[in-house]
Amino acid sequence: MALLPQHLCRRILTPLTSTPPRHYNTAATLVTRTIIPFISISSRFHHIQPLPLLFSTSPPKPTSKFPPFSLFVSGSRSISHATVPVNVGYDEEKGTTHSSKLRILKQKVEGRGINCDSWKPGQHDVLICPKCNGGQSLDKGLSFHISKNGDFATWKCFRVECSWTGQVVAEDSALCNRVEVNCTGLMTVESLRLVPLGEKIISYFAERKISENTLRRNAVMQTSGDQNAIAFIYRQDGALVHCKYRSLDKKFWQTKNKEKILYGLDDIKGADEIIIVEGEIDKLSMEEAGFISCVSVPDGAPQKVSAKLPLFKKDSRFQYLWNCKEHLDKASRIILATDGDPPGNVLAEELACRLGKERCWRVCWPKKDELSYYKDANEILMNLGSAALRDVVHRAELYLMHS
């Protein structure tokens, strides 16, 4: 009987050892659970407070489905805004080949401690996060992605205790500032090189039913070197403390090493009733509907609900709540108008657990058609108008009833 050559025998007998990486499940699953919030609630049955106080509460408001609501105002306050200039422009004509881009990306990514076996444009991988090392169970919680054109790589750790995110681009190192603008010392519009909005961005907002008056009152600006980069200025007591950028093709980056706060914080000073939304444009949309006492979270929504609430010093994902504690303490009624998708529901749950569900209401976005719902405040404003957005907010349900 004829024998197979030795090298073919080895190939047949060698087991397959490489398996495709499992994909991280980012679908948000809300589960019924009991969480002791950071709110101190007087009760003769509770003598122990296992977690430190985050917020105090005022006497409870009526818990009817459609309680009285007084956030609507007809006027708006004026605000002075500076008119000055981060050259973070991107010139597509200076692009390099895929191979050189990937080589640059690999160097930059590995410099941040991320090691990936393959480097292909468009790839998605799930890795062990170099920041948290996957925790005790060595979870592969870092979602890593290279864009199809090889221009940039992004990553996010979905472990609640970590939440590390980042992005690098394949061009020269100056363009890495599109992710985090490194600012030291006093931050001003001059140091960030910001300028008033041009016609292109004003038109972009007009298509979203947001007026120039609202943009001026909120000091929305743009970068001097990139005509497509919107700058949302975060102020506290009138001082610029943080800046978040958004390109018209929906890429985001922000200032680095700065204390995070809620966007529009000065608008809720002393307010008894406030609205919290998921993005800066939704905050501007609420103002178009007449709601001034509205703030936006700075970092969007997490992918899953925390198994348990961390101590405030370790609550890095929601540190902005602690930084704004003084103002949030004074609110007895908080409307959660986060997005209507699964991550938005997760964010609402996380906020309610920290702020106290007994003083939180939840906006229910109306149906768009038989199969879908409107997602956020700006979508309602664009499609149904400001009156419809006001009505949706007025119909917010007590969170305990909603959940």
C-alpha positions as CSV (number, residue, x, y, z in Angstrom):
1,M,0.0,0.0,0.0
2,A,1.3,3.4,-0.9
3,L,2.1,5.7,2.0
4,L,1.5,9.4,2.1
5,P,4.5,11.7,2.2
6,Q,5.6,12.6,5.7
7,H,4.8,16.3,5.4
8,L,1.2,15.6,4.3
9,C,0.7,13.3,7.2
10,R,1.8,16.0,9.6
11,R,-0.6,18.5,7.9
12,I,-3.6,16.1,8.2
13,L,-2.8,15.1,11.8
14,T,-2.1,18.5,13.2
15,P,-5.2,19.8,15.0
16,L,-6.6,23.2,14.3
17,T,-5.6,25.5,17.2
18,S,-6.6,28.9,16.0
19,T,-10.2,29.9,16.5
20,P,-11.8,33.1,15.5
21,P,-12.0,35.6,18.4
22,R,-15.3,35.7,20.2
23,H,-17.1,38.9,19.8
24,Y,-18.0,40.9,22.9
25,N,-21.7,41.1,23.4
26,T,-22.5,44.8,23.8
27,A,-26.2,44.4,23.8
28,A,-27.6,46.0,26.9
29,T,-29.7,43.7,29.0
30,L,-31.6,45.4,31.7
31,V,-32.3,43.0,34.6
32,T,-34.5,43.4,37.6
33,R,-32.3,44.0,40.6
34,T,-32.3,45.8,43.9
35,I,-29.5,48.4,44.3
36,I,-29.1,50.6,47.4
37,P,-28.6,54.0,45.9
38,F,-26.3,56.7,47.2
39,I,-29.4,58.6,48.5
40,S,-30.1,58.7,52.2
41,I,-33.8,57.8,52.7
42,S,-35.1,58.1,56.2
43,S,-36.8,54.9,57.4
44,R,-37.3,53.2,60.7
45,F,-36.2,50.0,59.1
46,H,-32.9,51.2,57.9
47,H,-30.2,51.9,60.5
48,I,-27.1,51.2,58.4
49,Q,-25.9,53.1,55.4
50,P,-23.6,50.8,53.5
51,L,-22.5,53.4,50.9
52,P,-21.5,57.1,51.3
53,L,-24.0,59.8,50.4
54,L,-23.9,61.2,47.0
55,F,-27.0,63.3,47.0
56,S,-29.6,64.5,49.5
57,T,-33.3,64.7,48.6
58,S,-36.0,67.2,49.3
59,P,-39.5,66.2,50.3
60,P,-41.0,63.9,47.7
61,K,-43.1,65.4,44.9
62,P,-46.4,63.9,43.8
63,T,-46.0,60.6,42.1
64,S,-48.8,60.8,39.6
65,K,-48.1,59.8,36.0
66,F,-48.5,63.4,34.7
67,P,-47.3,65.6,37.6
68,P,-47.2,69.4,37.4
69,F,-44.0,70.5,35.5
70,S,-42.5,73.9,35.7
71,L,-39.2,73.6,33.7
72,F,-40.7,75.4,30.7
73,V,-39.6,79.0,30.2
74,S,-40.4,81.4,27.4
75,G,-37.4,83.6,27.5
76,S,-33.6,83.0,27.6
77,R,-30.7,84.6,29.4
78,S,-28.0,86.3,27.4
79,I,-24.4,85.2,27.7
80,S,-21.2,86.8,26.6
81,H,-19.0,84.6,24.4
82,A,-15.4,85.0,23.4
83,T,-14.5,85.2,19.7
84,V,-11.2,83.4,19.4
85,P,-9.3,80.2,18.3
86,V,-6.8,73.8,17.8
87,N,-5.7,73.1,14.4
88,V,-6.9,69.6,14.2
89,G,-7.7,69.6,10.5
90,Y,-7.4,66.5,8.3
91,D,-6.1,66.7,4.8
92,E,-7.2,63.6,2.8
93,E,-4.7,64.5,0.0
94,K,-1.9,63.7,2.4
95,G,-3.1,60.1,2.9
96,T,-0.6,57.3,2.7
97,T,-0.9,53.7,1.5
98,H,-2.7,51.1,3.6
99,S,0.6,49.4,4.5
100,S,2.3,52.5,5.7
101,K,-0.9,53.6,7.6
102,L,-1.2,50.2,9.3
103,R,2.5,50.3,10.2
104,I,2.0,53.7,11.8
105,L,-1.2,52.6,13.6
106,K,0.5,49.5,14.9
107,Q,3.3,51.6,16.4
108,K,0.9,54.0,18.1
109,V,-1.5,51.3,19.4
110,E,1.3,49.2,20.7
111,G,2.7,52.3,22.4
112,R,-0.5,52.3,24.4
113,G,-0.1,48.7,25.5
114,I,-2.5,47.1,23.1
115,N,-1.2,44.1,21.3
116,C,-3.1,42.6,18.4
117,D,-2.2,39.5,16.4
118,S,-3.4,40.7,13.0
119,W,-3.6,44.2,11.4
120,K,-6.2,44.3,8.7
121,P,-8.4,47.3,7.7
122,G,-12.0,46.9,8.9
123,Q,-11.1,44.3,11.5
124,H,-12.8,43.9,14.9
125,D,-11.1,42.2,17.8
126,V,-11.8,41.5,21.5
127,L,-8.7,41.7,23.6
128,I,-7.6,41.9,27.2
129,C,-7.5,45.5,28.2
130,P,-4.0,46.7,29.2
131,K,-5.4,49.2,31.6
132,C,-7.4,46.8,33.8
133,N,-5.8,43.6,32.6
134,G,-9.2,42.0,32.4
135,G,-9.7,42.0,36.2
136,Q,-9.3,38.9,38.3
137,S,-11.0,36.7,35.7
138,L,-8.9,38.0,32.8
139,D,-12.0,39.0,30.8
140,K,-11.5,40.0,27.2
141,G,-13.4,43.2,27.5
142,L,-11.5,45.5,25.2
143,S,-13.3,46.0,21.8
144,F,-10.7,47.0,19.2
145,H,-11.4,48.2,15.7
146,I,-9.4,49.4,12.7
147,S,-11.3,51.6,10.2
148,K,-11.9,50.2,6.7
149,N,-9.6,52.7,5.1
150,G,-6.9,52.2,7.7
151,D,-7.0,55.9,8.8
152,F,-7.6,55.3,12.5
153,A,-8.0,52.7,15.2
154,T,-10.5,52.9,18.1
155,W,-11.0,50.9,21.3
156,K,-13.2,50.7,24.3
157,C,-13.1,48.5,27.4
158,F,-16.6,47.3,28.3
159,R,-15.6,46.3,31.8
160,V,-17.6,48.6,34.1
161,E,-14.7,49.1,36.5
162,C,-12.5,50.3,33.6
163,S,-14.3,51.9,30.6
164,W,-11.0,52.9,29.0
165,T,-11.6,54.4,25.5
166,G,-9.2,55.9,22.9
167,Q,-8.4,56.4,19.3
168,V,-5.3,57.0,17.2
169,V,-4.9,58.2,13.6
170,A,-2.4,57.1,11.0
171,E,-1.2,60.6,10.1
172,D,1.4,62.7,11.8
173,S,1.3,62.8,15.6
174,A,-0.3,66.2,15.7
175,L,-3.5,64.7,14.4
176,C,-3.7,62.4,17.5
177,N,-5.1,65.5,19.2
178,R,-8.4,64.8,17.4
179,V,-8.9,62.3,20.3
180,E,-7.6,64.3,23.2
181,V,-6.4,67.9,23.1
182,N,-3.7,68.1,25.8
183,C,-4.3,71.3,27.7
184,T,-2.3,72.3,30.8
185,G,-2.8,75.3,33.0
186,L,-5.7,77.8,32.5
187,M,-8.0,76.8,29.7
188,T,-9.4,79.6,27.5
189,V,-10.9,79.9,24.1
190,E,-7.6,81.5,23.1
191,S,-5.5,78.6,24.3
192,L,-7.9,76.2,22.5
193,R,-7.8,78.5,19.4
194,L,-11.6,78.6,19.0
195,V,-13.5,80.9,16.7
196,P,-17.2,81.8,16.2
197,L,-19.3,79.4,14.1
198,G,-19.1,79.7,10.3
199,E,-22.0,79.4,7.9
200,K,-21.4,75.7,7.3
201,I,-21.9,74.6,10.9
202,I,-24.7,77.1,11.5
203,S,-26.5,75.5,8.5
204,Y,-25.8,72.1,10.0
205,F,-27.5,73.1,13.2
206,A,-30.3,74.8,11.3
207,E,-31.1,71.5,9.6
208,R,-31.6,70.1,13.1
209,K,-33.9,73.0,14.1
210,I,-31.4,74.6,16.4
211,S,-31.2,78.4,16.1
212,E,-28.3,80.8,16.1
213,N,-29.6,82.4,19.3
214,T,-29.4,79.0,21.1
215,L,-25.9,78.4,19.8
216,R,-24.8,81.8,20.9
217,R,-26.3,81.5,24.4
218,N,-24.5,78.2,24.9
219,A,-21.2,79.6,23.4
220,V,-21.0,76.8,20.8
221,M,-17.9,77.5,18.7
222,Q,-15.6,75.8,16.2
223,T,-11.9,75.1,15.8
224,S,-9.9,77.5,13.8
225,G,-8.0,75.0,11.7
226,D,-10.9,72.6,10.9
227,Q,-14.1,74.2,9.5
228,N,-16.0,71.0,10.2
229,A,-15.2,70.7,13.9
230,I,-17.8,71.8,16.5
231,A,-16.6,72.8,19.9
232,F,-18.9,72.4,22.9
233,I,-17.6,74.5,25.8
234,Y,-18.2,73.2,29.3
235,R,-18.4,76.0,31.8
236,Q,-18.6,76.1,35.6
237,D,-19.4,79.4,37.3
238,G,-18.7,81.0,33.9
239,A,-15.2,79.6,33.6
240,L,-14.2,77.2,30.8
241,V,-13.2,73.9,32.4
242,H,-13.6,71.3,29.6
243,C,-14.2,71.2,25.8
244,K,-15.6,68.4,23.7
245,Y,-15.3,68.3,19.9
246,R,-17.5,66.8,17.2
247,S,-16.9,66.6,13.5
248,L,-19.8,66.7,11.1
249,D,-19.2,63.1,10.2
250,K,-19.8,62.2,13.9
251,K,-16.2,61.7,15.3
252,F,-15.6,62.9,18.8
253,W,-12.6,64.0,20.9
254,Q,-12.1,66.1,23.9
255,T,-9.6,68.0,26.2
256,K,-7.4,65.8,28.3
257,N,-6.6,65.7,32.0
258,K,-9.5,68.0,32.9
259,E,-12.3,67.5,35.5
260,K,-15.5,66.4,33.8
261,I,-18.8,68.0,34.6
262,L,-22.3,68.1,33.1
263,Y,-22.7,70.2,29.9
264,G,-24.8,73.2,30.7
265,L,-24.0,73.0,34.4
266,D,-24.5,76.8,35.0
267,D,-28.1,76.4,33.7
268,I,-29.2,74.3,36.7
269,K,-27.9,76.5,39.4
270,G,-30.4,76.5,42.2
271,A,-33.0,74.6,40.0
272,D,-35.5,72.5,41.7
273,E,-36.4,70.6,38.6
274,I,-33.9,69.6,35.9
275,I,-33.6,67.5,32.8
276,I,-30.6,65.2,32.0
277,V,-30.0,64.2,28.3
278,E,-27.4,62.0,26.6
279,G,-25.7,64.5,24.3
280,E,-24.9,68.2,23.8
281,I,-27.2,68.5,20.7
282,D,-30.1,67.1,22.8
283,K,-29.5,69.8,25.4
284,L,-29.7,72.5,22.7
285,S,-32.9,70.8,21.4
286,M,-34.5,71.0,24.8
287,E,-33.7,74.7,24.9
288,E,-35.5,75.1,21.6
289,A,-38.5,73.6,23.3
290,G,-38.2,76.1,26.1
291,F,-36.4,74.0,28.8
292,I,-33.3,75.9,30.0
293,S,-32.7,73.8,33.2
294,C,-31.2,71.0,31.2
295,V,-27.7,69.3,31.2
296,S,-26.1,66.6,29.2
297,V,-23.8,63.8,30.4
298,P,-20.2,64.3,28.9
299,D,-19.5,60.7,27.9
300,G,-22.6,59.0,26.4
301,A,-24.0,55.7,27.6
302,P,-22.4,52.5,29.0
303,Q,-23.3,49.2,27.5
304,K,-24.5,47.3,30.6
305,V,-25.8,48.0,34.0
306,S,-23.3,47.8,36.9
307,A,-23.6,44.7,39.0
308,K,-23.2,46.8,42.0
309,L,-22.5,50.5,42.7
310,P,-18.9,51.3,43.4
311,L,-17.7,53.6,46.1
312,F,-17.6,57.3,45.0
313,K,-13.8,57.3,44.7
314,K,-13.9,54.4,42.4
315,D,-16.9,55.5,40.4
316,S,-14.8,56.8,37.5
317,R,-17.4,56.4,34.8
318,F,-19.8,58.7,36.7
319,Q,-17.3,61.0,38.4
320,Y,-19.0,64.0,36.7
321,L,-22.0,63.4,39.0
322,W,-19.8,63.8,42.1
323,N,-18.2,66.9,40.6
324,C,-21.7,68.4,40.2
325,K,-23.0,67.2,43.5
326,E,-23.7,70.7,44.9
327,H,-26.2,71.5,42.1
328,L,-27.8,68.1,41.8
329,D,-28.4,68.0,45.6
330,K,-30.9,70.9,45.2
331,A,-33.1,69.2,42.6
332,S,-36.1,67.4,43.9
333,R,-37.3,66.3,40.5
334,I,-35.0,65.0,37.8
335,I,-36.2,64.1,34.3
336,L,-34.1,61.5,32.6
337,A,-34.4,62.1,28.8
338,T,-31.6,59.7,27.7
339,D,-31.8,58.0,24.3
340,G,-34.5,55.4,23.7
341,D,-32.1,52.6,22.7
342,P,-30.7,49.9,25.0
343,P,-27.6,51.9,26.0
344,G,-29.8,54.9,26.7
345,N,-31.9,52.7,29.0
346,V,-28.8,51.5,30.7
347,L,-27.6,55.1,31.3
348,A,-31.0,56.0,32.8
349,E,-30.8,53.1,35.2
350,E,-27.3,54.0,36.2
351,L,-28.2,57.7,36.8
352,A,-31.4,56.8,38.7
353,C,-29.5,54.4,41.0
354,R,-27.1,57.2,41.9
355,L,-29.5,60.1,42.1
356,G,-32.3,58.2,43.8
357,K,-35.2,56.7,41.9
358,E,-37.7,58.3,44.1
359,R,-37.0,61.7,42.6
360,C,-36.4,60.6,39.0
361,W,-38.8,60.6,36.1
362,R,-38.3,59.0,32.7
363,V,-39.2,60.4,29.3
364,C,-41.0,57.9,27.1
365,W,-40.2,58.6,23.4
366,P,-43.3,58.2,21.2
367,K,-43.7,55.8,18.3
368,K,-42.3,56.7,14.9
369,D,-44.1,53.9,13.1
370,E,-45.4,50.4,13.8
371,L,-41.9,49.0,14.4
372,S,-39.8,51.8,15.8
373,Y,-39.7,54.7,18.3
374,Y,-38.1,58.2,18.1
375,K,-34.7,58.0,19.8
376,D,-33.9,61.3,21.4
377,A,-34.9,65.0,21.8
378,N,-33.3,66.2,18.6
379,E,-35.1,63.6,16.5
380,I,-38.4,64.7,18.0
381,L,-37.6,68.4,17.4
382,M,-36.6,67.8,13.8
383,N,-39.6,65.6,12.9
384,L,-42.4,66.7,15.2
385,G,-41.4,70.2,16.4
386,S,-40.8,72.0,19.7
387,A,-44.4,71.7,20.9
388,A,-44.3,67.9,20.5
389,L,-41.0,67.8,22.4
390,R,-42.5,69.8,25.3
391,D,-45.5,67.5,25.4
392,V,-43.2,64.4,25.6
393,V,-41.3,65.9,28.5
394,H,-44.5,66.9,30.3
395,R,-45.6,63.3,30.1
396,A,-42.5,61.8,31.8
397,E,-43.4,59.0,34.1
398,L,-42.1,58.5,37.7
399,Y,-39.1,56.2,37.2
400,L,-40.3,53.6,39.7
401,M,-43.5,53.3,37.7
402,H,-41.6,53.3,34.3
403,S,-39.1,50.6,35.4
